[in-house]
Amino acid sequence: MSEFATSFGNSAAEALPADRARFIRKTYLLLAAAILAFIVVEGFLFASGAAELIATVVFRGGAIGWLLVLGLFMAVSWIARNWATSETSKSTQLLGLGLAVVGEAVIFVPLITVAAIRSDDPFALLMKAGVVTLGLFLGITATVFLTRSDFSFLGPILTIGGFAALGFIVASALFGFSLGTVFCFVMVAFAGTAILYETSNVLHRFNTEQHVAASLTLFASIALLFWYILSIFSSRD
């Protein structure tokens, strides 16, 4: 049994149909709420002027600025995931999801700023990237739910791929070379694979009381997919 199914009980796949259906419904409703919260927080950051301050600090910092943002985001993500998988209380789990939403909103500020500078219609660009992201997510999700296949074997592949991608990103920041559009397409495929893996975990690994943790992992994968789709559209706009 996976690490996800701990003292809460067995995985959703082994639960009664009614309990499994309730878990899936809670997971995706919470995921939708997290996405909506991300949009609201992002809008607040730009409307309040905080986004301009964040972008200025990152851009002026150059490679070091980007690496600090990346390091801070990884630390926040680690804390958020630990809180979201906590078995102490639901409030701690929800706090972890909330922290992840805010962290994603902050790290997206520089990318959205660049997209706004390069595009004549930033809102249309964001909508286009959002629609493509949602379409891919729904297609991958449908694949998992219709086939009911277990894609847990993708875990080690994603781990290795994640470290390799992180290495390229850090090297790019340190040595000043561009990763290019090809890298973005590769990362879109990587993010899609991550969604496939995490959606499979929703069915086969998480237990029926871990809808917060399940929604967080899906949210993180969707954010990664959106990041690189937006990067592609920004570079080709």
C-alpha positions as semicolon CSV with decimal commas, in nm:
position;residue;x (nm);y (nm);z (nm)
1;M;0,000;0,000;0,000
2;S;0,125;0,349;-0,083
3;E;0,246;0,599;0,172
4;F;-0,067;0,801;0,108
5;A;-0,298;0,544;0,269
6;T;-0,177;0,573;0,625
7;S;-0,373;0,572;0,947
8;F;-0,673;0,720;0,769
9;G;-0,744;0,382;0,613
10;N;-0,718;0,206;0,279
11;S;-0,702;0,374;-0,061
12;A;-1,008;0,512;-0,237
13;A;-0,991;0,222;-0,482
14;E;-1,065;-0,019;-0,195
15;A;-1,337;0,197;-0,039
16;L;-1,712;0,155;-0,078
17;P;-1,844;0,311;-0,402
18;A;-2,031;0,585;-0,213
19;D;-1,721;0,677;-0,011
20;R;-1,503;0,674;-0,321
21;A;-1,747;0,897;-0,511
22;R;-1,763;1,141;-0,219
23;F;-1,381;1,154;-0,201
24;I;-1,349;1,224;-0,573
25;R;-1,619;1,492;-0,559
26;K;-1,451;1,666;-0,263
27;T;-1,110;1,647;-0,431
28;Y;-1,219;1,813;-0,754
29;L;-1,442;2,071;-0,587
30;L;-1,148;2,171;-0,369
31;L;-0,924;2,175;-0,677
32;A;-1,167;2,412;-0,850
33;A;-1,170;2,632;-0,539
34;A;-0,790;2,637;-0,533
35;I;-0,774;2,744;-0,899
36;L;-1,031;3,018;-0,835
37;A;-0,835;3,131;-0,528
38;F;-0,517;3,141;-0,738
39;I;-0,688;3,372;-0,990
40;V;-0,818;3,597;-0,710
41;V;-0,477;3,619;-0,536
42;E;-0,303;3,687;-0,868
43;G;-0,553;3,960;-0,948
44;F;-0,501;4,114;-0,603
45;L;-0,122;4,113;-0,645
46;F;-0,146;4,306;-0,972
47;A;-0,426;4,538;-0,860
48;S;-0,248;4,629;-0,535
49;G;0,088;4,698;-0,697
50;A;0,257;4,414;-0,510
51;A;0,318;4,232;-0,839
52;E;0,521;4,523;-0,972
53;L;0,739;4,517;-0,661
54;I;0,789;4,139;-0,684
55;A;0,874;4,155;-1,055
56;T;1,117;4,443;-1,002
57;V;1,304;4,257;-0,728
58;V;1,329;3,941;-0,939
59;F;1,434;4,116;-1,260
60;R;1,691;4,337;-1,087
61;G;1,833;4,036;-0,909
62;G;1,901;3,865;-1,242
63;A;2,004;3,500;-1,210
64;I;2,037;3,526;-0,832
65;G;1,687;3,673;-0,810
66;W;1,537;3,385;-1,006
67;L;1,728;3,126;-0,804
68;L;1,612;3,284;-0,476
69;V;1,252;3,276;-0,599
70;L;1,293;2,914;-0,705
71;G;1,450;2,818;-0,372
72;L;1,183;2,999;-0,172
73;F;0,910;2,838;-0,378
74;M;1,054;2,490;-0,327
75;A;1,068;2,550;0,049
76;V;0,710;2,678;0,056
77;S;0,594;2,383;-0,156
78;W;0,761;2,137;0,081
79;I;0,594;2,297;0,383
80;A;0,257;2,314;0,206
81;R;0,271;1,947;0,108
82;N;0,362;1,841;0,462
83;W;0,074;2,041;0,605
84;A;-0,169;1,913;0,342
85;T;-0,081;1,552;0,422
86;S;-0,093;1,612;0,797
87;E;-0,316;1,381;0,997
88;T;-0,351;1,622;1,288
89;S;-0,638;1,838;1,164
90;K;-0,830;1,943;0,854
91;S;-0,747;2,307;0,924
92;T;-0,374;2,229;0,895
93;Q;-0,435;2,050;0,566
94;L;-0,635;2,342;0,427
95;L;-0,367;2,584;0,544
96;G;-0,116;2,383;0,344
97;L;-0,330;2,408;0,031
98;G;-0,374;2,780;0,089
99;L;0,001;2,827;0,126
100;A;0,057;2,643;-0,202
101;V;-0,196;2,866;-0,381
102;V;-0,029;3,185;-0,254
103;G;0,317;3,049;-0,338
104;E;0,213;2,966;-0,695
105;A;0,052;3,308;-0,736
106;V;0,371;3,485;-0,629
107;I;0,603;3,280;-0,852
108;F;0,375;3,340;-1,151
109;V;0,408;3,719;-1,118
110;P;0,734;3,756;-1,321
111;L;0,608;3,527;-1,599
112;I;0,274;3,708;-1,629
113;T;0,461;4,041;-1,626
114;V;0,677;3,926;-1,917
115;A;0,368;3,800;-2,102
116;A;0,198;4,137;-2,050
117;I;0,500;4,322;-2,189
118;R;0,525;4,102;-2,497
119;S;0,156;4,085;-2,581
120;D;-0,083;4,350;-2,713
121;D;-0,365;4,174;-2,531
122;P;-0,234;4,007;-2,212
123;F;-0,581;3,903;-2,096
124;A;-0,650;3,718;-2,422
125;L;-0,308;3,552;-2,397
126;L;-0,378;3,434;-2,042
127;M;-0,723;3,310;-2,141
128;K;-0,579;3,118;-2,436
129;A;-0,316;2,953;-2,218
130;G;-0,579;2,878;-1,953
131;V;-0,818;2,716;-2,201
132;V;-0,544;2,496;-2,349
133;T;-0,431;2,396;-1,998
134;L;-0,787;2,310;-1,894
135;G;-0,845;2,113;-2,213
136;L;-0,531;1,904;-2,165
137;F;-0,613;1,847;-1,798
138;L;-0,967;1,730;-1,875
139;G;-0,842;1,500;-2,150
140;I;-0,578;1,340;-1,927
141;T;-0,825;1,310;-1,639
142;A;-1,081;1,142;-1,864
143;T;-0,815;0,894;-1,981
144;V;-0,743;0,785;-1,623
145;F;-1,106;0,764;-1,514
146;L;-1,220;0,578;-1,827
147;T;-0,936;0,326;-1,836
148;R;-0,902;0,300;-1,454
149;S;-0,537;0,215;-1,513
150;D;-0,276;0,251;-1,241
151;F;0,004;0,480;-1,359
152;S;0,207;0,465;-1,039
153;F;0,499;0,323;-1,240
154;L;0,552;0,678;-1,369
155;G;0,668;0,794;-1,024
156;P;1,041;0,711;-1,062
157;I;1,042;0,850;-1,417
158;L;0,894;1,179;-1,297
159;T;1,144;1,197;-1,013
160;I;1,441;1,157;-1,246
161;G;1,288;1,394;-1,502
162;G;1,216;1,650;-1,232
163;F;1,576;1,654;-1,110
164;A;1,703;1,678;-1,468
165;A;1,469;1,971;-1,543
166;L;1,571;2,145;-1,221
167;G;1,934;2,103;-1,318
168;F;1,875;2,267;-1,657
169;I;1,680;2,553;-1,497
170;V;1,951;2,624;-1,239
171;A;2,226;2,600;-1,504
172;S;2,030;2,839;-1,727
173;A;2,001;3,093;-1,445
174;L;2,369;3,064;-1,347
175;F;2,525;3,067;-1,693
176;G;2,277;3,292;-1,869
177;F;2,165;3,070;-2,158
178;S;1,807;3,036;-2,275
179;L;1,634;2,702;-2,245
180;G;1,422;2,781;-2,548
181;T;1,081;2,677;-2,671
182;V;1,179;2,312;-2,716
183;F;1,244;2,285;-2,342
184;C;0,899;2,435;-2,277
185;F;0,735;2,172;-2,498
186;V;0,926;1,898;-2,316
187;M;0,808;2,041;-1,984
188;V;0,447;2,050;-2,109
189;A;0,481;1,677;-2,176
190;F;0,639;1,634;-1,832
191;A;0,354;1,825;-1,663
192;G;0,096;1,621;-1,855
193;T;0,264;1,303;-1,737
194;A;0,259;1,438;-1,380
195;I;-0,116;1,500;-1,408
196;L;-0,160;1,145;-1,537
197;Y;0,038;1,012;-1,241
198;E;-0,137;1,227;-0,979
199;T;-0,484;1,156;-1,118
200;S;-0,404;0,786;-1,099
201;N;-0,301;0,838;-0,736
202;V;-0,640;0,997;-0,666
203;L;-0,803;0,670;-0,766
204;H;-0,548;0,416;-0,646
205;R;-0,327;0,565;-0,374
206;F;-0,494;0,837;-0,168
207;N;-0,743;0,733;0,096
208;T;-1,093;0,875;0,124
209;E;-0,996;1,131;0,391
210;Q;-0,710;1,285;0,195
211;H;-0,902;1,499;-0,051
212;V;-0,701;1,809;0,052
213;A;-0,366;1,645;-0,023
214;A;-0,504;1,499;-0,346
215;S;-0,629;1,837;-0,465
216;L;-0,294;2,000;-0,380
217;T;-0,094;1,754;-0,590
218;L;-0,330;1,804;-0,884
219;F;-0,317;2,183;-0,842
220;A;0,063;2,181;-0,845
221;S;0,072;1,975;-1,166
222;I;-0,185;2,200;-1,337
223;A;0,014;2,509;-1,235
224;L;0,328;2,356;-1,387
225;L;0,141;2,280;-1,710
226;F;-0,003;2,633;-1,725
227;W;0,342;2,785;-1,663
228;Y;0,499;2,623;-1,968
229;I;0,199;2,666;-2,196
230;L;0,197;3,036;-2,109
231;S;0,573;3,046;-2,169
232;I;0,524;2,898;-2,517
233;F;0,243;3,139;-2,606
234;S;0,443;3,435;-2,472
235;S;0,746;3,347;-2,681
236;R;0,539;3,297;-2,997
237;D;0,298;3,587;-2,951
